[in-house]
Amino acid sequence: ACVCEKNKRVTDCRTDGSGRCVCQAIGSGVTVDCSTLTSKCLLMKAEVMGSKSGRREKPKDAFEDTDGLYDPECENTGAFKAKQCNGTTCWCVNTAGVRRTDKHDSDLKCNQLVRTMWIIIEMKHAERNAPLNAESLKKFFTDTITSRYQLDGRYIASVLYENPYITIDLKQNASQKLAGDVDIADVAYYFEKDVKGQSIFHNNAGINVSIDNEPVKLESTVVYYVDEVAPEFSMKSLTAGVIAVIVVVVVAIVAAIVVLVLTRRRKGKYVKAEV
């Protein structure tokens, strides 16, 4: 038996012939290598099973994960299947497992698993008397991501500080990713869990953000996804609240036009003109 330091959502751990610790992912039974990060798809599936016994201008195609946790279908490699379903309702996802189309019936076709090539992690720290040192902040997050999550530094495009916002850009397209490289979607998932105090690592210790030996409290974290192909959302994906607001605004405009026309007509009846 051995301990899977990088994933606590496993069972049946053992040491293989090369001395590595390998385990079975909970919920899927897929064998995972504990010397590297586990794929996000397998982590989500394990979390669902456990719950049964969730600045600067953004790129125009960047979108959030508004669906939260669901029970995903995973390939044997740990990758998400392009088509995900909940009963008879189905949708297409990207390599980060985030929905990129409207929800349809089971006849929906998802021809390919579209790659998420750019992930934007935006954090906001608590109010401070003085801003943080931008260079120290950049070094902290760069060192943390490369050492804790084993991501090659060349995939960290930037670490930007716009008080009180901290933005980390991870970029990795299909041609750049080499065999053995961890995926930026998996890194972002581990990172988000860490900063929210829900660490996936066995020791359950998240990230203690400390810049120049001073603790920094993070108030919120939002992750945005940019795919190699733009998402395919339509007006149908708008929430009922947004649609209601749009309808009210349109009705108000129409009513204003009607009142204006009637008012002008009424005035016109009393205007006398000399020949």
C-alpha distance (Angstrom), angle and dihedral (degrees) to the residues before:
residue distance angle dihedral
A1 . . .
C2 3.79 . .
V3 3.80 139.5 .
C4 3.80 121.0 -105.6
E5 3.79 99.6 -138.7
K6 3.82 95.2 -173.4
N7 3.80 99.0 46.5
K8 3.80 128.9 33.6
R9 3.82 92.8 -178.9
V10 3.80 94.4 84.2
T11 3.78 140.9 93.7
D12 3.82 139.4 -163.0
C13 3.81 95.2 38.6
R14 3.80 119.2 -172.9
T15 3.78 140.8 158.7
D16 3.79 115.2 -104.4
G17 3.81 127.7 -146.6
S18 3.80 93.3 -82.5
G19 3.79 93.5 52.1
R20 3.79 96.1 -104.3
C21 3.79 122.4 135.9
V22 3.82 111.2 -118.7
C23 3.80 126.8 -179.1
Q24 3.79 143.0 175.4
A25 3.80 114.8 -102.2
I26 3.82 111.7 -123.8
G27 3.78 113.0 -111.2
S28 3.81 97.0 16.3
G29 3.80 106.4 42.9
V30 3.81 90.3 -138.6
T31 3.80 114.0 150.3
V32 3.82 112.2 -115.3
D33 3.79 129.9 -164.3
C34 3.81 108.6 -127.5
S35 3.80 93.0 -157.5
T36 3.82 89.8 76.0
L37 3.80 139.7 29.5
T38 3.80 119.7 -68.1
S39 3.81 116.5 -124.6
K40 3.78 117.4 -94.2
C41 3.82 92.0 -122.6
L42 3.81 92.6 59.6
L43 3.81 91.4 43.5
M44 3.82 92.0 52.9
K45 3.79 91.6 47.7
A46 3.78 91.0 51.0
E47 3.81 91.3 48.5
V48 3.81 91.7 51.7
M49 3.79 90.9 50.3
G50 3.79 90.0 49.8
S51 3.80 92.3 50.2
K52 3.80 91.0 50.5
S53 3.99 96.0 58.1
G54 16.58 31.3 3.2
R55 25.01 157.1 -170.9
R56 3.33 98.2 117.8
E57 3.77 126.2 65.9
K58 3.79 113.6 -97.9
P59 3.81 122.0 -131.3
K60 3.81 108.5 -90.8
D61 3.82 91.9 -115.6
A62 3.82 95.6 47.9
F63 3.80 113.4 116.9
E64 3.79 139.0 177.1
D65 3.77 130.3 -125.4
T66 3.81 100.0 -105.5
D67 3.81 95.8 167.4
G68 3.80 99.1 63.6
L69 3.78 121.7 -166.6
Y70 3.81 121.7 4.4
D71 3.81 135.8 158.6
P72 3.83 102.7 -94.5
E73 3.79 131.8 -156.8
C74 3.81 108.9 -125.0
E75 3.79 132.9 -164.0
N76 3.82 117.8 -125.2
T77 3.81 86.7 -102.0
G78 3.82 90.2 60.0
A79 3.81 93.9 -107.4
F80 3.79 121.1 132.4
K81 3.78 117.3 -101.6
A82 3.81 109.3 -117.7
K83 3.82 91.4 -122.5
Q84 3.78 120.4 55.4
C85 3.80 125.8 -176.5
N86 3.77 140.8 -171.6
G87 3.78 105.3 -162.1
T88 3.80 106.8 -53.0
T89 3.83 94.4 -17.3
C90 3.81 115.3 93.5
W91 3.81 138.8 177.6
C92 3.81 139.8 173.5
V93 3.81 122.0 -108.8
N94 3.79 137.9 -165.0
T95 3.80 127.2 -125.5
A96 3.82 88.2 -81.2
G97 3.81 89.7 58.2
V98 3.81 92.3 -115.6
R99 3.81 118.4 141.9
R100 3.82 111.4 -106.5
T101 3.82 100.7 173.9
D102 3.77 138.1 48.5
K103 3.80 116.5 -88.5
H104 3.80 115.3 -95.1
D105 3.79 139.7 168.5
S106 3.80 123.1 -77.9
D107 3.84 92.2 -83.1
L108 3.81 89.9 75.1
K109 3.83 113.9 126.0
C110 3.81 120.3 -144.4
N111 3.79 103.7 -175.5
Q112 3.80 97.8 -174.9
L113 3.78 142.6 9.5
V114 3.81 101.5 -110.4
R115 3.79 113.6 -141.3
T116 3.80 122.1 -121.1
M117 3.79 100.8 -137.7
W118 3.82 99.5 174.1
I119 3.80 129.7 39.2
I120 3.79 121.5 -173.3
I121 3.81 116.9 -160.4
E122 3.79 112.1 -166.6
M123 3.80 120.7 -170.6
K124 3.78 131.6 179.1
H125 3.80 120.9 -153.3
A126 3.78 126.3 -150.5
E127 3.78 120.9 -90.7
R128 3.79 113.1 -74.1
N129 3.79 137.3 -171.3
A130 3.80 91.2 -127.9
P131 3.82 132.9 19.5
L132 3.80 121.0 -105.1
N133 3.78 123.2 -101.9
A134 3.80 104.9 -96.0
E135 3.82 95.7 -149.8
S136 3.81 93.8 48.3
L137 3.80 89.6 47.7
K138 3.80 92.0 50.8
K139 3.81 91.7 49.5
F140 3.82 92.7 48.9
F141 3.80 95.7 52.9
T142 3.81 94.6 39.3
D143 3.81 92.0 51.4
T144 3.82 91.8 44.3
I145 3.80 94.8 50.8
T146 3.81 95.2 45.3
S147 3.81 95.5 45.6
R148 3.80 104.5 32.4
Y149 3.81 97.9 38.4
Q150 3.82 98.9 26.3
L151 3.80 94.1 -127.7
D152 3.80 115.9 157.5
G153 3.80 108.6 -113.3
R154 3.79 91.9 -126.4
Y155 3.82 88.7 72.8
I156 3.82 91.6 59.4
A157 3.80 99.4 88.5
S158 3.81 96.6 179.9
V159 3.79 147.1 -21.4
L160 3.81 107.9 -148.7
Y161 3.81 127.3 -171.1
E162 3.80 119.5 -158.1
N163 3.80 103.8 163.9
P164 3.03 116.6 -84.7
Y165 3.84 93.2 8.5
I166 3.81 125.6 78.4
T167 3.80 115.7 -166.6
I168 3.81 125.1 -169.5
D169 3.81 120.1 -168.3
L170 3.80 118.3 -157.4
K171 3.82 114.7 -172.8
Q172 3.81 125.5 -177.3
N173 3.79 123.2 148.8
A174 3.79 125.2 -168.5
S175 3.81 95.0 -97.3
Q176 3.82 93.0 50.9
K177 3.80 97.9 50.2
L178 3.78 110.6 94.3
A179 3.79 128.2 -161.5
G180 3.78 108.1 -80.6
D181 3.82 94.9 23.6
V182 3.78 114.9 128.1
D183 3.81 114.0 -121.2
I184 3.80 119.9 -110.2
A185 3.83 89.7 -132.0
D186 3.81 90.4 59.5
V187 3.81 91.3 45.1
A188 3.81 91.9 51.3
Y189 3.81 91.1 49.6
Y190 3.82 93.5 50.7
F191 3.81 90.2 44.5
E192 3.81 94.1 49.8
K193 3.80 91.5 49.8
D194 3.81 90.7 48.6
V195 3.81 96.4 52.1
K196 3.82 90.8 45.5
G197 3.80 92.2 53.7
Q198 3.82 94.9 -109.8
S199 3.80 98.8 109.4
I200 3.81 119.0 -176.8
F201 3.81 92.7 -156.3
H202 3.79 116.0 106.3
N203 3.80 95.1 -116.6
N204 3.83 87.9 55.7
A205 3.80 91.1 -138.6
G206 3.78 112.7 139.7
I207 3.79 127.6 -161.2
N208 3.78 118.4 -62.3
V209 3.79 101.3 -155.0
S210 3.79 107.7 -144.5
I211 3.80 122.9 167.5
D212 3.82 116.4 -168.8
N213 3.82 89.1 -12.3
E214 3.80 91.7 -55.6
P215 3.84 119.1 117.9
V216 3.79 115.3 -122.4
K217 3.81 121.3 -155.3
L218 3.79 116.0 -145.8
E219 3.80 115.2 -148.9
S220 3.80 101.2 -174.0
T221 3.79 141.6 4.9
V222 3.82 126.5 -161.9
V223 3.82 126.4 -178.7
Y224 3.81 122.9 -153.7
Y225 3.80 125.8 -166.7
V226 3.81 129.5 -149.5
D227 3.81 116.2 -169.4
E228 3.79 130.7 -158.0
V229 3.83 86.3 -116.3
A230 3.81 120.3 42.1
P231 3.84 115.6 -106.1
E232 3.80 119.3 -101.0
F233 3.78 104.5 -131.6
S234 3.81 121.4 148.1
M235 3.80 136.4 -170.8
K236 3.80 87.1 -82.4
S237 3.79 89.1 72.0
L238 3.80 92.3 62.9
T239 3.77 114.1 109.3
A240 3.78 120.3 -109.8
G241 3.81 89.6 -110.3
V242 3.80 93.9 55.5
I243 3.81 91.7 45.9
A244 3.82 90.0 50.1
V245 3.82 91.0 52.6
I246 3.81 91.0 49.4
V247 3.82 91.2 50.1
V248 3.82 92.2 49.2
V249 3.80 91.6 49.9
V250 3.81 92.5 48.6
V251 3.83 92.1 48.0
A252 3.81 90.5 49.0
I253 3.81 91.7 51.7
V254 3.81 92.2 48.2
A255 3.81 91.0 48.1
A256 3.80 91.2 50.4
I257 3.82 91.1 51.7
V258 3.83 91.8 49.5
V259 3.82 92.0 49.7
L260 3.81 90.8 48.3
V261 3.83 92.6 51.3
L262 3.82 93.7 47.0
T263 3.80 91.3 47.4
R264 3.79 92.5 53.2
R265 3.80 91.9 47.6
R266 3.79 91.4 50.7
K267 3.78 91.6 51.1
G268 3.79 90.6 48.5
K269 3.83 92.9 64.0
Y270 3.83 92.5 66.1
V271 3.78 100.0 44.9
K272 3.83 112.2 108.5
A273 3.75 121.8 -158.1
E274 3.79 128.6 -164.5
V275 3.79 120.0 -133.9
